[in-house]
Amino acid sequence: MVTTLTKLTFKQYLHQYPEGEGKFELVNGEFIKVDCTRAHKNVARFLVKAFDRENERLSLDYIIDKDIIIRTLTKDGEERGRIPDVSVVKGSIWNKNVTAYGAITDPLELAVEVASTNWDDDYIDKLEEYERLGIKEYWIVDYLAIASRQYLGNPKVPTIFVYSLIESKYQVNAFRDQDMIVSTIFPELKLTVTQVLDTSGIK
């Protein structure tokens, strides 16, 4: 268990990060452990591989990973440390300081969050932070249809939301069932929502 007596700065968060004890984000100056089910990890792993194949096929020069720490800011200026389930970053940004252990402070090309019990964090807080940082595309993969009806409708249906940054504001498209997911970062991606959902392993 990681406890903090005083609020951590982002620099302290990186320096004191509890390696080998799991995955932690920095929220409100504290280490917050991020736990994921195997189904959750299955979905993220599938997308890493799908993006990687597309990256290589089109020679896009992206780095795709699931453990990249990024520095975000809230509207009140609070520094946060986020670890998207999948991150896509330009190779030029990744490789400009290959000896560094620290976080990415430049905007990602694409971030994916696989929604879980703390779904409102993905739909509200991270959405605002990622928009403010300038991440060009943000996916919320709600494979369990766990968010409220406000987002998913009634009845609730598993949905993949793709937010695209247009003039510094996110515009959203929702994809369900056999819909082909449309991405500006991977414009030739051929992937349906059902294909992504099936990888969770949940019957």
C-alpha positions as CSV (number, residue, x, y, z in Angstrom):
1,M,0.0,0.0,0.0
2,V,1.4,3.4,-1.0
3,T,0.5,6.3,1.2
4,T,1.5,10.0,0.8
5,L,1.5,12.4,3.7
6,T,1.9,15.5,1.6
7,K,0.7,16.2,-1.9
8,L,3.2,15.1,-4.5
9,T,4.4,17.3,-7.4
10,F,4.6,15.6,-10.8
11,K,8.4,15.5,-10.5
12,Q,8.1,13.8,-7.1
13,Y,5.6,11.3,-8.5
14,L,8.1,10.2,-11.1
15,H,11.0,10.1,-8.6
16,Q,9.1,8.2,-6.0
17,Y,7.1,5.9,-8.3
18,P,6.7,2.5,-6.6
19,E,8.3,0.2,-9.2
20,G,7.2,-3.4,-9.1
21,E,4.1,-2.7,-7.0
22,G,1.6,-2.2,-9.9
23,K,0.5,0.7,-12.0
24,F,-0.1,4.1,-10.3
25,E,-1.5,7.4,-11.5
26,L,-1.0,10.8,-9.9
27,V,-4.4,12.3,-8.9
28,N,-4.9,15.1,-6.3
29,G,-1.2,14.8,-5.3
30,E,-1.5,11.1,-4.4
31,F,-0.5,7.8,-5.9
32,I,-3.7,6.1,-7.1
33,K,-3.3,2.4,-8.0
34,V,-4.9,1.3,-11.2
35,D,-6.1,-2.3,-11.2
36,C,-7.2,-4.0,-14.4
37,T,-9.0,-7.3,-14.9
38,R,-7.7,-9.8,-17.4
39,A,-10.6,-9.0,-19.8
40,H,-9.6,-5.3,-19.6
41,K,-6.0,-6.2,-20.4
42,N,-7.0,-8.5,-23.3
43,V,-8.8,-5.6,-25.0
44,A,-5.9,-3.2,-24.5
45,R,-3.4,-5.8,-25.7
46,F,-5.4,-6.5,-28.8
47,L,-5.5,-2.8,-29.7
48,V,-1.7,-2.4,-29.2
49,K,-1.2,-5.3,-31.7
50,A,-3.7,-3.9,-34.1
51,F,-2.2,-0.4,-34.1
52,D,1.3,-1.9,-34.3
53,R,0.5,-3.9,-37.4
54,E,-1.1,-0.8,-39.1
55,N,1.9,1.3,-38.0
56,E,4.3,-1.1,-39.7
57,R,2.2,-1.6,-42.8
58,L,1.9,2.1,-43.5
59,S,5.4,3.0,-42.1
60,L,3.8,5.7,-39.9
61,D,6.7,6.0,-37.4
62,Y,4.6,5.7,-34.3
63,I,5.5,4.1,-31.0
64,I,2.6,2.1,-29.5
65,D,2.8,1.0,-25.9
66,K,0.5,0.4,-22.8
67,D,2.7,1.8,-20.0
68,I,3.6,5.3,-21.1
69,I,3.2,8.0,-18.4
70,I,1.9,11.3,-19.6
71,R,1.7,14.6,-17.8
72,T,-1.7,16.3,-17.9
73,L,-3.2,19.4,-16.3
74,T,-6.6,20.0,-14.8
75,K,-8.5,23.3,-15.5
76,D,-7.2,24.4,-12.1
77,G,-3.6,23.8,-13.1
78,E,-3.1,20.7,-11.0
79,E,-0.5,18.4,-12.5
80,R,-1.6,14.8,-13.0
81,G,0.2,11.6,-14.1
82,R,-1.9,9.5,-16.4
83,I,-1.1,6.1,-17.9
84,P,-3.5,5.4,-20.8
85,D,-4.3,1.7,-21.5
86,V,-2.8,2.3,-25.0
87,S,-0.7,5.2,-26.1
88,V,0.4,6.1,-29.6
89,V,3.2,8.7,-29.8
90,K,5.3,10.0,-32.6
91,G,8.7,8.3,-32.9
92,S,10.4,11.7,-33.1
93,I,9.0,12.6,-29.7
94,W,9.8,9.2,-28.1
95,N,13.4,9.1,-29.5
96,K,14.4,12.7,-28.8
97,N,15.7,11.6,-25.3
98,V,15.9,7.8,-25.3
99,T,17.9,7.7,-22.0
100,A,15.1,9.4,-20.1
101,Y,12.9,7.5,-17.6
102,G,10.4,10.3,-17.2
103,A,7.0,10.9,-18.7
104,I,5.9,12.2,-22.1
105,T,4.9,15.9,-21.8
106,D,4.2,16.4,-25.5
107,P,0.7,15.4,-26.8
108,L,0.2,11.8,-27.8
109,E,-1.3,11.1,-31.2
110,L,-3.8,8.7,-29.7
111,A,-4.8,7.5,-26.2
112,V,-7.1,4.7,-25.4
113,E,-8.9,4.1,-22.1
114,V,-10.8,0.8,-21.6
115,A,-13.6,1.7,-19.2
116,S,-14.0,0.0,-15.9
117,T,-15.7,0.6,-12.5
118,N,-14.2,4.2,-12.4
119,W,-15.7,4.9,-15.8
120,D,-16.6,8.5,-14.9
121,D,-12.8,9.2,-14.7
122,D,-12.5,8.3,-18.4
123,Y,-15.6,10.1,-19.6
124,I,-15.1,13.3,-17.6
125,D,-11.7,14.0,-16.0
126,K,-9.4,12.3,-18.6
127,L,-11.5,13.6,-21.4
128,E,-10.9,17.2,-20.2
129,E,-7.3,16.6,-19.5
130,Y,-6.5,14.9,-22.8
131,E,-8.3,17.6,-24.7
132,R,-6.4,20.3,-22.8
133,L,-3.1,18.5,-23.5
134,G,-3.9,18.3,-27.2
135,I,-4.1,14.6,-27.7
136,K,-5.3,14.3,-31.3
137,E,-7.6,11.3,-30.8
138,Y,-9.0,9.7,-27.7
139,W,-10.9,6.4,-27.6
140,I,-13.1,5.2,-24.7
141,V,-13.7,1.5,-25.1
142,D,-16.8,0.7,-23.0
143,Y,-16.8,-3.1,-23.6
144,L,-19.0,-3.8,-20.5
145,A,-21.5,-1.0,-21.2
146,I,-20.6,0.2,-17.7
147,A,-21.2,4.0,-18.1
148,S,-24.5,5.6,-17.4
149,R,-27.4,5.8,-19.9
150,Q,-26.5,9.4,-20.5
151,Y,-23.6,8.1,-22.6
152,L,-24.8,4.7,-23.7
153,G,-28.5,5.2,-24.2
154,N,-31.3,2.9,-23.1
155,P,-30.8,0.0,-23.2
156,K,-27.1,0.3,-22.6
157,V,-25.0,-1.1,-25.4
158,P,-21.2,-1.7,-25.5
159,T,-19.7,1.3,-27.4
160,I,-16.4,2.6,-28.6
161,F,-16.3,6.4,-28.5
162,V,-13.7,8.2,-30.7
163,Y,-13.0,11.8,-29.8
164,S,-11.1,13.7,-32.5
165,L,-9.5,17.0,-31.8
166,I,-10.8,19.7,-34.1
167,E,-9.7,23.3,-33.4
168,S,-8.7,22.4,-29.9
169,K,-12.0,20.8,-29.0
170,Y,-13.1,17.2,-29.1
171,Q,-15.8,16.0,-31.5
172,V,-17.1,12.6,-30.8
173,N,-18.4,9.7,-32.8
174,A,-19.9,6.5,-31.3
175,F,-19.5,3.1,-32.8
176,R,-21.4,-0.1,-31.9
177,D,-21.8,-3.7,-33.0
178,Q,-20.6,-4.2,-36.6
179,D,-19.7,-0.5,-37.1
180,M,-16.3,0.0,-38.6
181,I,-14.3,2.2,-36.3
182,V,-13.1,5.4,-38.0
183,S,-9.7,6.8,-36.9
184,T,-7.9,9.8,-38.3
185,I,-4.6,8.5,-36.8
186,F,-5.0,5.1,-38.5
187,P,-7.1,6.1,-41.6
188,E,-7.0,2.7,-43.2
189,L,-7.7,0.7,-40.0
190,K,-10.3,-2.1,-40.6
191,L,-11.7,-3.0,-37.3
192,T,-15.2,-3.4,-36.1
193,V,-16.5,-2.8,-32.5
194,T,-17.5,-6.5,-32.3
195,Q,-14.0,-7.6,-33.2
196,V,-12.6,-5.5,-30.3
197,L,-15.3,-6.6,-27.8
198,D,-14.7,-10.3,-28.6
199,T,-11.1,-10.1,-27.5
200,S,-12.1,-9.5,-23.9
201,G,-12.9,-13.2,-23.5
202,I,-16.2,-12.5,-21.8
203,K,-18.9,-14.8,-23.1
